[in-house]
Amino acid sequence: MIFGHLSRNGQEFSLKFKHTGKSQRRTFCELKLYTDENIEPYIFKSDVGCHSSDNFCKEDGRKKALKKLFTTGMFIKQDRRDIWNAYHDRAN
């Protein structure tokens, strides 16, 4: 599921989440950063899991996967803030 794009200072961000089935209960997050039309995007990925006996909540999985993605140290504070805001402002 793609949550949309964010444009800022000539950069485009694309955010996408994917959830696996009931047996493995994982949420995957993929953030693509487009800096130039002629260059392949930078791709950042993270994933989080849930124990089979826990309740699976897609919203919690998305937030945890996005938070884990930001622990790479590759995003400045303003980028993190803008991406979080774009995620929270999405149409449900």
C-alpha positions as CSV (number, residue, x, y, z in Angstrom):
1,M,0.0,0.0,0.0
2,I,1.5,3.3,-1.0
3,F,0.8,6.3,1.2
4,G,1.8,8.9,-1.3
5,H,4.6,11.3,-2.1
6,L,6.2,14.2,-0.5
7,S,8.1,16.9,-2.4
8,R,10.6,19.2,-0.7
9,N,13.6,21.1,-2.0
10,G,13.7,19.2,-5.3
11,Q,13.5,15.9,-3.5
12,E,10.7,13.4,-3.8
13,F,9.9,10.8,-1.1
14,S,7.6,7.8,-1.7
15,L,6.4,5.8,1.2
16,K,5.0,2.2,1.0
17,F,4.0,-0.4,3.5
18,K,3.3,-4.1,3.1
19,H,1.9,-6.6,5.6
20,T,2.4,-10.4,5.5
21,G,-0.1,-13.1,6.3
22,K,-1.2,-14.5,9.7
23,S,1.6,-17.0,10.0
24,Q,4.5,-14.6,10.0
25,R,2.9,-11.2,10.9
26,R,5.4,-8.7,9.6
27,T,5.1,-5.2,8.4
28,F,7.6,-3.9,5.8
29,C,8.3,-0.3,5.2
30,E,10.0,1.1,2.0
31,L,10.9,4.7,1.5
32,K,12.3,5.8,-1.8
33,L,14.2,9.1,-2.1
34,Y,14.3,10.5,-5.6
35,T,17.0,13.2,-6.0
36,D,17.4,13.4,-9.8
37,E,15.4,12.2,-12.7
38,N,18.5,10.5,-14.2
39,I,19.5,8.6,-11.0
40,E,17.9,5.6,-9.5
41,P,16.2,6.4,-6.2
42,Y,17.8,5.7,-2.9
43,I,15.8,2.9,-1.2
44,F,15.5,2.5,2.6
45,K,13.8,-0.5,4.0
46,S,12.8,-1.8,7.5
47,D,10.5,-4.4,8.9
48,V,9.1,-5.3,12.2
49,G,7.5,-8.5,13.5
50,C,4.8,-9.5,15.9
51,H,4.6,-12.7,17.9
52,S,2.0,-15.1,16.8
53,S,0.1,-14.9,20.1
54,D,-0.1,-11.0,20.0
55,N,-2.8,-9.1,18.3
56,F,-1.8,-7.8,14.9
57,C,-2.5,-4.1,14.3
58,K,-1.5,-2.7,10.9
59,E,-1.4,0.9,12.2
60,D,1.1,-0.1,15.1
61,G,3.2,-2.1,12.6
62,R,3.4,0.9,10.2
63,K,4.5,3.3,13.0
64,K,7.1,0.8,14.4
65,A,8.5,0.1,10.9
66,L,8.8,3.8,10.1
67,K,10.4,4.5,13.4
68,K,12.9,1.7,12.9
69,L,13.6,3.1,9.4
70,F,14.6,6.4,10.9
71,T,17.1,4.8,13.3
72,T,19.5,4.4,10.3
73,G,20.7,8.0,10.9
74,M,20.3,8.8,7.2
75,F,17.5,11.4,7.7
76,I,17.8,14.9,9.2
77,K,15.3,16.0,11.7
78,Q,13.3,18.1,9.1
79,D,13.0,15.1,6.8
80,R,11.8,12.9,9.6
81,R,9.2,15.5,10.6
82,D,7.9,16.0,7.1
83,I,7.7,12.2,6.4
84,W,5.8,11.6,9.8
85,N,3.5,14.5,9.0
86,A,2.8,13.1,5.5
87,Y,2.1,9.7,7.0
88,H,-0.3,11.1,9.6
89,D,-2.0,13.4,7.1
90,R,-2.8,10.5,4.6
91,A,-6.3,9.7,3.6
92,N,-7.5,6.6,5.4
